[in-house]
Amino acid sequence: MTDSGGRFLADHEVRLQHNDWRFEAFTDLYTYLRWNAVPDRRLADEARILTDLGAWIGEHVLGDIGPAMVKARPDAVRVIVPSDARVLAFRPLSLGHVSGKPLALHNVPLVFCPPGDTAGKPSVRDRLRVLGLFSLPTGTGVLNLRRERHALTKLFSNVGAVRNRAVELHVLQYGVTRERLTEVLEEDEGWDVVHVSGHGSPGEIYLEKADGSPDRISADELVDLLDLTRDRLKLVTVSACWSAALTAADQMRSLGLTPPTSWETTPSRDTPAADDDSGPLNALATALSDQLDCAVLAMRYPVVDSFAINVAEELYELLADKGQKLPRAVAMTMRKVVADPPTFDCPALSVATPALFGPHALGLSLQAPQGQPIVFRPSSLAYAGLPPQPDRFVGRVKVMTDASAALAPGSGLSGLVLHGMPSGGKTACALELAYTHADSFGVVLWHKAPDEGADISGALDNFVLDLERKLAALHEVSSGETPLLQLVHLLADPDKVTTAATVLRQFAAQNRMLFVLDNAESLLTSTGTWRDERWKTLLGALVDHGGFSRLIVTSRVRPDLDQSQMPMTTIGTLPLRESLLLARELPALRDLMDGTLPGVPDRTARDLAARAIDLAQGHPKLLELADGQAADPARLTALLEAAGGAWRETTGDLPVGFFSADGELDTRSESDYLSVLEAWTNAVAGELSEAARDLFWFICCLEDNDRFWDVLEANWSDVRARLHRSDPVPELDGLLGLLARRGLLAVSGEGDDRVMGVHPGVAGAGRSAAGAVFGEAADRQLAVFWWAVFEHAREGEQGMEAGGLMVRAGSGAVPYLLRLAAWQDARWLLEQVLHRDRSRGTVAGLVAGLRRVAAGLAGGPEELVARGTLGRALLVVDPGAGEQELRAVLALAEQSDDAEVASALLMDLVGVCVGSGRLAEALELAGRKVEWSVRAGLGPWSRLAAEALQVQVLSVMGQAEQVAERVRALQETMAGLPTVAGEDETVEPWNVREGLLDIGHTAALQLGRWEQALTLTEGIAASQRARGAGETETARTRFNVYGPLLRLGRVEQAWRLLVELREIFERRHDLEMLGKTLSALADVEHERGHGPRAVALEQDALRYKYAAGDVRNLHVSHHNLGNYLVSHAGSVGEGLTHHLAATLLRAVTGQEGAERSLRAAADDLRRLKDRSNAPGDVAALCRVVGQVPGVRLDSVLAQLATPDAVEQTYAEILTAVTQAADAPDEEGG
């Protein structure tokens, strides 16, 4: 041995005795250990053998060189291995002892190199690029690659975002085929690091075929693949975790159990030595380093996945962030991750497993340069909208591999259905598939259906809106490469849903997109049929397209889908291997399995662990409950006794066959597991103190969105008082920690942000055990609490409301009031919430409660009030049903002379008529509203609101001067009213005040008074801010600012405002405001001179306005589109038809201002070369404008007037347009 300058340091002549058992172990260590370590004490035997062998290597192989290396403490030791002695590179030299411990733990890294010098690789460029391959083909067994991938992703995210280093990580997992890998490796930039982890046998790795089956990749084949990036490639890390079955088998033997025979994979004595120089492992390591001219970190022996995870996480942090050279980083990593004494997660052989190859490893630096955080590709927007990943996802290997096979391009399937018990892991599996396949698909749509019990009438619209929004975002960043899709306008017309399905089918066939529909049971009946047939039609298009897109559906109910294309995958309990994997993730159970629980004999601990795993039968929550008791053997024993009794009571006997059949024989039903889970839960809760049990039951009685620290803290002492508990109120923190340790709940977050998560089965068991008296006390306490919060928010600190908090509090109280059958209180709160937040998402969640309230109050004095509230809610989610209900209730109210109810209903119906363009009827209804308000004896604010409603209709009709004058008069009246509403009022003063300001704003716009319009809008916004209005309401008000800004020349400010608002309305699925915002953006783009963009945006605006039924604003978009087509596209004929459509809509709806569109049509006709091309009747007009997607002018006109009346009006318009076109210009005389 010499130093870097060639100075002699030490030498040693090696002569080994071939008949020494240690020589046999040295030359084929892995096989020797498998044959000579007794299975049920493998950990201890391997540690003993390796200790003896390490001492022998230190004395007979290393000799004086070992201490000399330790004394020199070099950054790296270059071990030059001639080709005829290459076998030495694969002997466990680092296992040799110096001063009683392996060389690998002395910070002396060995790098095995061929003779000669090699030119260095270029340093890291502008950023460190890392490619991670995590391959787990179908049928290759259990590995925790997800944990490794997740850890690696978090590490590099931290290095990039927190450490401000430029690093790019690209991960492939599931569906890692040669073709997919080649596509990534062909990227021009290349990769600095390739990290390979997954299944394999020595010297080869497994990728996946298109159908998900294993694809064995030899050393030469891997070299050919990675050769695509050799110019930049600096490090390949290969970790083939092929020992999972052996690890599971060893774990079973340590528990005193016999593993299934299918797990036995002990190598034969006739098998070539794994560390022979001709062995495939060594061919892989040396082939990569020699032929790719890079450093290689390979695993000399089969590696346990937990050890591989710890090595990768520690190593890459030292390299990419801390800037350590590769050999030193490996040495530092080994000292940190090697366990002493050995464990199943890090057996004794681990210390000699990693090996560095290639001269490029010497001094290799891979520190990411300072720069921007992690570089995201445009394709990473595919992840947008996905829920966050859970930190832990254990097992489900067969489900994931089968699902990956279904998602593969060549699978011949359209997707799969994930079906199973509540909280069984369906959503977690779908989420894992979405994250790991996003790059394969490019576009991933995640959509969660409404919760069970919520209204689903708008669910399909929301699904399609989410799809359109996702594609539009990707279309922008991909410079138009991602196709757009326009469907939502087709859903309102039953006859066109089939057209929508055809378009979607073609899109799915021609593009590679992943659709995920989560929580689909709310859309299904108990037999699996679709409650809304349109879902069946549209999803059918995603099933029978025959192309490359895929669909994942999660549901507790089996949906009516073609199972030949959408196989049903049941998310049931975990098989044995995965149960062992999960048990080792749970700290107390792991201690039992390892026999390391303090004060408990080894055999007793392991017997308890085996019994707990057996009785849990692969149910993850049962394992977690067992873990919660495992720190106390007596408590765990009591639980297991109760568990055995629960199984006997449920199924007639103890379960059998779990250990002998790999846990895959499962004849137990979902109800069996839920019954046993209830018994286990009660057994655990039965061991708690009264205070701890009360807290557990109380948390179980809370609604999911009330399981927060602040709610718990505010109500804990009060609910105990209701239960007449006399002892001092126990401290919450300690009790919560106890419940979490017992496995009854999980606490996430810190401090006041803590959230309590409870498994649905556990929560149901807790509620049942608590009993009726306890449940009623909890319900009354929470109802009182949220009512008090509502009133506090209503009063506000300065006398104004906190609207958002009122919505939260009102919604929060309702479930408890419904359980108490407090129908009047529930109705009043639901009315208040509806009054303050009419966003589709909020209202959809109220409808089910309103139906229950209406049923509860049927036949009583408040029946009409309750039905009216329900009708208002339906207006938001199902306008047709809402109007029908309101008109029916109005008829009953007028018949029974219930003036107050009639007055309230008339206000809603006026809004319906205005929105649908029936302005004459709206004005008539507004007059009736004034009359009924007086008859009801309502207060001055309510009567003023009725008069303002009339003025609002006049404003929509375009009578701006009259409106402005009446608004001034009403404001003078308002100034003399009391600031606080009296008992005789049905409105809030702020609502009337904001309404008048809004009417005045509209009149100012019509009169061109831009600064006044801005001032009035700011008045509304200030009022909304003071009362804490919700996001949707404030966004609608802010929209009104754009027009004045644009007319005042503040174009860019208007554009920025509208882009922000568009995102809000898309997220809220607000079709009406989306249509208006797109039209406004078209207006801005027109002012910016972007003609084609203006045309496209206005066409989209029409599509959304027709879909939303926004009849009163259709004329605006038709008129503007006509302008843009003429001025920017030179399409005079098309422009004429839209100007004619705008004129006709204004005339039929009774809106003022038709002259403007008529003059524009006349100008078009004057410029038209062939007037015969002008549409001569309504049918021709509808056909031409109907060429714009989503435009259904014929349907709208049919709702507004009789065909004869519409035809006559159009004929009169054509005459007036022709006369105006033929009239001489006023200038020219």
Buried (B, 14 or more C-beta within 10 A) or exposed (E): BEEEEEEEBBEBEEEEEEEEBBBBBBBBBBBBBBEEBEBBBBBBBBBEBBBBBBBBBBEBBBBEBBBBBBEEEBBBBBBEBEEEEBBBBBBBBBBBBBEEBBBBBBBBBBBBBBEEEBEEBEEBEEBBBBBBBBBBBBEBBBBBBBBBBBBBBEBBBBBBEEBEBBBBBBBBBBBBBBEBBEEBBEBEEBBBBBBBBBBBBBBBBBBBBBBBBBBEBBBEBBBBBBEBBBEBBBBBBBBBBBBBBBBBBBBBBBBEBEBBEEBEBEBEEEEBBBBBBEBBBBBBBBBBBBBBBBBBBBBBBBBBBBBBBBBBBBBBBBBBBEEBBBBBBBBBBBEEBBBEEBBBBBBBBBBBBBBBBBBBBBBBEBBBEEBBBBBEEBBBBBBEBBBEBEEEBBBBBBBBBBBBBBBBBEBEBBBBBBBBBEBBBBBBBBBBBBBBBBBBBBBBBBBBBBBBEBBBBBBBBBBBBBBBBBBBBBBEBBEEEBBEBBBBBBBBBEEBBBEBBBBBBBBBBEBBBBBBBBBBBBBBEEEBBBEBEBBBBBBBBBBBBEBBBBBBBBBBBBBBBEEEBBBBBBBBBBBBBBBBBBBBBBEBBBBBBBBEBEEBEEEBBBBBBBBBBBBBBBBBBBBBBBBBBBBBBEBBBBBBEBBBBBBEEBBEEEBEBBBBBBBBEBEBEBEBBBBBBBBBBBBBBEBBEEBBBBBBBBBBBBEEEBBBBEBBEBBBEBBBEBBEBEEEEBEBEEBBEBBBEBBBBEBEEEEEEBBBBBBBBBBBBBBBBBEEEBBBBBBBBBBBBBBEBBEBBBEBEEEBBBBBBBBBBBBBBBBBBBBBEBBBBBBBBBBBBBBBBBBBBBBBBBBBBBBBBBEBBEEEEBBBBBBBBBBBBBBBBBBEBBBEBBEBBBEBBBEEEBBBBBBBBBBBBBBBBBBBBBBEBBBBBBBBBBBBBBEBEBBBBBBBBBBBBBBBBBBBBBBBEBBBEBBEEBBEEBEEBEEEBEEBBBBBBBBBBBBBBBBBBBBBBBBEBBEBBBBBBBBBBEBBEBBBBBEBBBBBBBBBBBBBBBBBEBBEBBBEBBEEBBEBBBBBBBBBBBBBBBBBBBBBBBBEEBBEBBBBBBBBBBBBBBBBBBBBBBBBBBBBBBBBBBBBBEBBBBBBBBBBBBBBBBBBBBBBBBEBBBBBBBBBBBEBEEEEBBBEEBEBBBEBBBEBBBBBBBEBBEEBBEEEEBBEBBEEBBEBBBEBBEEEEEEEE
